[in-house]
Every structure is written in C-alpha cells, then in structure tokens.
Amino acid sequence: MTPAQRKPDAAMDAEVREKIHLEILKRTGAYHANDHILLPSGQHTGEFIEKTLVTTEPSFTEGLGAVIAKHFAQWPIDVVLSTGPGASILSHCVARAHPSRPLLVYAAKGITGGKRKVTLPAEFHRLIREGTKVLLVEDLVSTGTTLKLLIELVERRRAQVVGIGALWRRTKKAEVAGKPVFSLVSRDFPTYPPDACPLCKKEMPLNEEFVKRREARRPSSTQEKGEN
Ligand SMILES: [Zn+2]
C-alpha cells in the first residue's frame, strides 16, 4: 500500500471508530439527539450527553477505556488522574488496560471564592511528584476548564502531563492548554440563546428534564455550576 492510499484509510478508520463509539453511547441512553433541550446555562440545544449514564455498562466502559489505553500504550505512564465519578470509572478502565500498570488517582472539584478549582487529596500527594508521568482522563470535555486546572495541578507538583484521553470532546480544537486531546467521539453541537433558538421557532416543546434532574441531585451550595 502506498502512503497516498493509506491516508484516506486511516481517516475512514477514525470515522468508523467514532461511529461505533457513538452507537455505544446511544445504547447506554447517554446521548440524546433530535430533541429541544434546556441546558443548566439557560441555553437551548438539540443534542445532549447525560454524563451519569455514560459508564453504566461495565463491559462497554472497559472497551472504551481499552481504546484510550491502547492509544497511549507507547508512552510510560505512572498515574492516571481524573475528577468526578464518571471520569473515575473510565479512568479505572484506562489504567487497568495500560501496559505500564499506572496507579489511579482522582482530584476533587469544588468552588472557592466563586472560582472553580481542583484539589489533590493529601493522601495522593506522594503519588504525584517531580517527574511523575501523568495521563489525564475525562469523560466529557466541554470548555476544557477542568483539564486546564488538572494540568496546572500536575505541573505545580513538577510532574509531567503525558497526554489527555477523553470519551467525548466538544471543543473545536483537539488540544487544551497546548496538550493534545485524544477522544473517542469529537463532536460539538450548537447551543442557542432562547431568543435565537431555531427549535423554539419551530415550536418544538422544550425538554426541561435534564435541568430538573441536575437541580434535584445538587446536595449543597458548594456544588459547582456549569460544565467541564
Ligand atoms: Zn429553543
């Protein structure tokens, strides 16, 4: 095969892989399309990912984690670092499948003085220190804010971010703070302010279910607002 032939094949492979992963997420019920959805931000959208459902089927999660681990298999990794329950489950699967047998560590998300932050629990401090090679794993990357905070956390400890693996990337650029993001699905969907929403114009009923669910499980005022 000549290099000229190989390139379209690789592009097609990526397309096919993405389609398979999208089908998996549809099967878990996490991906909603062809709807008119109110987001926590007040914006409207036609598509939505319900993060809590993404990791409900262990064999699927293991398969998805293995794909991310395979992508990073050529690099030694000491620690897989993530935040949040869904990302931690996926991270476990990535760490389990990576040939370096990395440890799994999570940072806690919170808000201090109105600013979002991530903190490494004290018992993990000895696991991320000078020279530690860290793979960051997230389920959904929307704005990249959480990843930026994780990168800062790792670099403050003079450890090294080897890469970023994600299930779904909504950002246009395949990088966060100069670090490439490898994602199983790369797909952004437009969100609209209500007064400029084409779905409102079509008089589609507005689905407020996701915002209601999110508010119902918010335990305290310390819970963060917004998305990843
Ligand atoms: Zn609308």
Boltz pocket constraint, residues with backbone or C-beta under 6 A from the ligand:
constraints:
  - pocket:
      binder: B
      contacts: [[A, 36], [A, 44], [A, 45], [A, 193], [A, 194], [A, 197], [A, 198], [A, 199], [A, 200], [A, 201], [A, 206]]
      max_distance: 6.0
